[in-house]
Amino acid sequence: MTLDSTSIEKYYYGAPQGRSQQLDINLSGDSDKLYQGLLSSPVYLSSLGARIMDACPDIGLVSFNHWHEGGIPVGFFPDNTARTFQWVDLAEGPHTRTVSGEGGMNVMQYEWGYYFSP
Protein backbone atom coordinates (compact mmCIF):
# COMPACT_ATOMS: atom_id res chain seq x y z
CA MET A 1 0.00 0.00 0.00
CA THR A 2 1.16 3.51 -0.73
CA LEU A 3 -0.23 6.89 0.23
CA ASP A 4 0.03 9.67 -2.34
CA SER A 5 -0.78 13.35 -1.79
CA THR A 6 -0.20 14.63 -5.34
CA SER A 7 -2.12 12.38 -7.76
CA ILE A 8 -5.65 13.61 -7.09
CA GLU A 9 -4.78 17.24 -7.80
CA LYS A 10 -2.57 16.33 -10.74
CA TYR A 11 -4.82 13.83 -12.56
CA TYR A 12 -8.40 14.83 -11.61
CA TYR A 13 -10.58 17.89 -11.68
CA GLY A 14 -13.75 18.43 -9.67
CA ALA A 15 -12.51 16.37 -6.71
CA PRO A 16 -14.10 17.08 -3.32
CA GLN A 17 -12.18 19.52 -1.13
CA GLY A 18 -10.39 18.34 2.00
CA ARG A 19 -9.68 14.79 0.80
CA SER A 20 -6.37 15.12 -0.98
CA GLN A 21 -4.84 11.73 -0.17
CA GLN A 22 -4.91 8.72 -2.49
CA LEU A 23 -4.38 5.23 -1.09
CA ASP A 24 -3.10 2.69 -3.61
CA ILE A 25 -3.64 -0.94 -2.65
CA ASN A 26 -1.45 -3.08 -4.88
CA LEU A 27 -2.81 -6.58 -5.34
CA SER A 28 -0.87 -9.62 -6.44
CA GLY A 29 -1.84 -13.00 -7.76
CA ASP A 30 -3.54 -14.37 -10.84
CA SER A 31 -4.99 -11.38 -12.70
CA ASP A 32 -7.81 -13.48 -14.18
CA LYS A 33 -8.97 -14.52 -10.71
CA LEU A 34 -8.64 -10.97 -9.37
CA TYR A 35 -10.74 -9.53 -12.21
CA GLN A 36 -13.33 -12.30 -12.01
CA GLY A 37 -13.59 -11.89 -8.23
CA LEU A 38 -12.64 -8.83 -6.23
CA LEU A 39 -12.19 -6.35 -9.08
CA SER A 40 -15.45 -7.32 -10.80
CA SER A 41 -17.57 -6.27 -7.84
CA PRO A 42 -18.13 -2.49 -7.76
CA VAL A 43 -20.43 -2.81 -4.73
CA TYR A 44 -17.78 -4.67 -2.72
CA LEU A 45 -14.99 -2.29 -3.81
CA SER A 46 -17.16 0.71 -2.91
CA SER A 47 -17.87 -0.81 0.49
CA LEU A 48 -14.17 -1.41 1.18
CA GLY A 49 -13.27 2.07 -0.03
CA ALA A 50 -16.03 3.64 2.10
CA ARG A 51 -14.77 1.90 5.23
CA ILE A 52 -11.24 3.15 4.59
CA MET A 53 -12.37 6.71 3.85
CA ASP A 54 -14.63 6.74 6.91
CA ALA A 55 -11.67 5.81 9.12
CA CYS A 56 -9.24 8.18 7.34
CA PRO A 57 -10.98 11.48 6.51
CA ASP A 58 -8.04 12.82 4.45
CA ILE A 59 -8.38 10.00 1.91
CA GLY A 60 -10.49 10.86 -1.12
CA LEU A 61 -9.50 8.01 -3.43
CA VAL A 62 -8.70 4.35 -2.89
CA SER A 63 -7.30 2.56 -5.90
CA PHE A 64 -7.27 -1.23 -6.05
CA ASN A 65 -4.47 -2.08 -8.50
CA HIS A 66 -2.90 -5.09 -10.12
CA TRP A 67 0.72 -4.47 -11.14
CA HIS A 68 0.15 -5.71 -14.69
CA GLU A 69 -3.49 -5.04 -15.44
CA GLY A 70 -4.14 -1.57 -14.04
CA GLY A 71 -6.70 -0.88 -11.38
CA ILE A 72 -10.08 0.42 -10.30
CA PRO A 73 -10.45 3.63 -8.27
CA VAL A 74 -13.10 4.24 -5.62
CA GLY A 75 -13.70 7.88 -4.79
CA PHE A 76 -15.41 9.94 -2.13
CA PHE A 77 -18.30 12.07 -3.39
CA PRO A 78 -19.90 15.21 -1.91
CA ASP A 79 -23.06 13.26 -0.99
CA ASN A 80 -20.90 11.28 1.51
CA THR A 81 -20.83 8.13 -0.63
CA ALA A 82 -17.97 6.12 -2.04
CA ARG A 83 -18.33 4.85 -5.59
CA THR A 84 -16.20 3.12 -8.18
CA PHE A 85 -15.17 5.40 -11.01
CA GLN A 86 -16.39 4.81 -14.56
CA TRP A 87 -13.86 3.85 -17.23
CA VAL A 88 -13.46 6.25 -20.17
CA ASP A 89 -11.31 6.15 -23.28
CA LEU A 90 -7.85 7.71 -23.12
CA ALA A 91 -8.70 10.26 -25.83
CA GLU A 92 -10.08 13.65 -24.86
CA GLY A 93 -13.82 13.65 -24.49
CA PRO A 94 -16.57 14.96 -22.27
CA HIS A 95 -14.86 13.69 -19.09
CA THR A 96 -11.23 14.55 -19.84
CA ARG A 97 -9.13 17.61 -20.43
CA THR A 98 -5.48 18.41 -21.05
CA VAL A 99 -3.70 20.93 -18.83
CA SER A 100 -0.18 22.24 -18.72
CA GLY A 101 1.82 20.48 -16.04
CA GLU A 102 5.28 20.85 -14.55
CA GLY A 103 7.95 21.92 -17.02
CA GLY A 104 5.35 22.68 -19.68
CA MET A 105 4.43 19.01 -20.12
CA ASN A 106 0.77 18.41 -20.92
CA VAL A 107 -1.15 16.25 -18.44
CA MET A 108 -4.44 14.46 -19.11
CA GLN A 109 -6.92 15.10 -16.31
CA TYR A 110 -10.11 13.17 -15.71
CA GLU A 111 -13.33 14.53 -14.28
CA TRP A 112 -13.84 13.22 -10.74
CA GLY A 113 -15.66 9.91 -11.09
CA TYR A 114 -13.95 8.83 -14.33
CA TYR A 115 -10.63 7.12 -15.09
CA PHE A 116 -8.58 5.32 -17.70
CA SER A 117 -6.64 2.15 -16.98
CA PRO A 118 -5.14 -0.16 -19.59
N, C-alpha and C positions, 0 to 999 in steps of 0.2 A: 504494500500500500504506500502511496505517496500523497502528500498534501501539496497543493500548488496554489499560489496566491496571484498568479499573473494570467492564467489561461482564460478565465471568464471574461475579463476586460478586453483581452487581446482578440479573442475569437468569437465573441458574441455581442450582440447589441440588444437592448431592451431587457437586460437581466434585472431582477429585483435588487434594490439597494440593500446594503448591509449584510449581504451573503456573498462575500468575495472569494471564499475558499472552494477549491475543487479537490475532491478526494478521488483518487484513481485506485481502484481495486483490480489488481492484475491477476487474472485467473490462469491456471495451467491445466494441462490434461488434453484429452482428445477433443479437438475443436468440434467435431460432429456431435459428440455427446453434449458438450456445453451448449451448442446452438439448438439442439433438439430438446434440451432440458431447461436449465436455468435461464439462458439468454432468450428463450422463446416465450417467456412468460412475463409480459409487461406488467401484469397485476402484481406478481411476486416481486419483481425488480422495484416497482414503485413502492411497495410495502417496505422492503429492505431500505431503500433510499430514504423514505419518510422517517423510519426509526432512527437512522443515522443523523438526519438533519434535525430531528426533534431533540436529540441529545447534544448536538453540536450546532448552535445557532449561527455560527459564522459560515457554515458549509451551505453553499447554494447549488452545488452540482456533485453528484456521485456518478462516476463512470465505471461500469463493469467491463473490463477489457480482456481480450485474449491477445497474447503477444503477436500472433500471426494473422488473426482474422479481424482485428479492429475491436470495437466495443459499442456499448449502448449506454448513453447518458440518461440519468434521471435528474430532473431539476426541480427546484422549489419555485412555486408560483405564488403571485400576490394573494390568491384566495386561500392560502395556507394549505395547499395540496402539493404532493410530489407526483410527478408524472414522467413517463418515459418520453424522450424526444422523438419526433418524427423524422425519418430519413428523407433527405432531399438530394437531388443530383448535385455534383460538384460545380456545374456551370452556374453562372449568375442567373438568378430568377427572382421570383417574388419574395423569397425568404433569405436571400443572400445579398451581400454588397461587398465591394472592394474598397479598402481604405489604405491610406499611406501609413506604413509602419515605421519602425526604427530604421535609420539609414536610408530612407526613401524607398524601401522595399514594400511592395503592395501585399496586403494581407486580406484573405477572404474571411469575412465575418458572416456568421449565421444569426438570424433572428432567434431570440430566446425561445426554445421549444423545438428547434430544428437542428439537424446535424448531418454531416457526411462522414461515413466510415467505409473503407474499402471492403 
